[in-house]
Amino acid sequence: MALTDALRSVGRGGLFSLSVLRASKPTADFFAELVREIYKIGARSLPIIAVGGAFVGLSLTLLGFRALETYGASNQVSVLIGLGLYRELAPVLTALLFVGRAGSSIAAELGLMRATDQITALALMAIDPVAKAVAPRFWAAVLTVPLLVGFFATFAIAASWFQAVQVLGIDNGMFWQTMKDAVDFRDDFVPAFVKAAVFGGTAALVASYVGYHAEPTIEGTSVATTRAVVNASLLVLMFNFVLSAFLFR
Amino acid sequence: MATRGPRLELAVGAFLVLALGSLLVLAIASTNGKFGFSRDSYALTARFTNLGQLRPNAPVKIGGVTIGRVAKIDLDPVKFDSIVTLAIDERFNDIPIDTSAGILTGGLLGESYIGLQPGGDVEVFKPGEEIAYTTPAVDLIQMVGKYMFGGGNSPTPAAPDNAHPAPAATPAPEEGTTP
């Protein structure tokens, strides 16, 4: 039965998430792992986030300039940049890049640990493999994706400023002031980081769930990596709609 | 797998400092800077026959300077007036009681806001009181329709002379959009 299978996998995902939360105890070992994971999946994702953000900012400025020119309002392009970035683009695109950059590596690592019986070995030594291998990755993702969204937005706005002010000739003061007027701190800015934390957690949970339960073969690892990227990306896009519907009414 | 060497800690530290720094810069440079704490405000109400495009959170201005926000928009279930609750900044608690409120638009197609025209009375509004003198929103499309079609489809003969926007509080038939 396809339906019961689907329901069962949702249930297993939920139980897995619960076990991750239950395994998150602030021990010294947990923090050591957390620092390592923040470096591996957070700091090492910086280049892709920065370059991605910059190019999104550039193209979004061109698009907004073209669309607003119709109404003679092209000097308001930073309204579109600010609102568009904080509300949708920065959290979603950062999360998607994060899924591709870090989610795949989480799934592959855990899949290989499964394939080489390291997870069984940890359990045999009475070390909870979820607490040792999954919980730090989950919390590292929840912490770092909001920070990466900050980088994404910084680079996108800086690139957009270059495109708008230096290339298209919009007034510098106009650029900053219209953005400041349009972007509300509580209604637009903060939700971006709430979204980002949710997306980070989702991406890490999906990736580690898929990797943790991979077939213990080389092929199983590759299947798990693919599935992690596909499922996590789709879930991020779906959750984005749900969060947008709730956060911005 | 040596767990954490000093270089790793350095890298993570630099990452966190940079990230939090960029968040701070973003929050200051690209938002309106209304950080969490809500400044003290008091409420005034005003009744309008027509709100036009006014929405909650629209600014309340005196002479172009924002002094508050539209907190709530409600409809009187008996008189069918809309009741707008304004949250005015506590600093401006000396607004004369004969002040009038109007719904204005920034530019031709800009956002709607409430403009207050201060009066000269010595008595001032106390929190929760109602602004007595109000002018409703001007519906541009209806006005254009009236000019073009000489009174549009309203049966009142005086309509074409209604040149000034101020008394546009007409309960005009809601048609004029598609001729």
Interface residues (C-beta under 8 A of the other chain):
Chain A: A32 E33 V35 R36 I38 Y39 G42 A43 L46 Y71 G82 T144 L147 L148 G150 F151 A153 T154 I157 W176 M179 K180 D181 A182 V183 D184 F185 R186 D187 D188 F189 F193
Chain B: T3 R4 L8 E9 A11 V12 A14 F15 L16 L18 A19 L20 S22 L23 V25 L26 A27 A29 S30 T31 N32 G33 K34 F35 G36 N57 L109
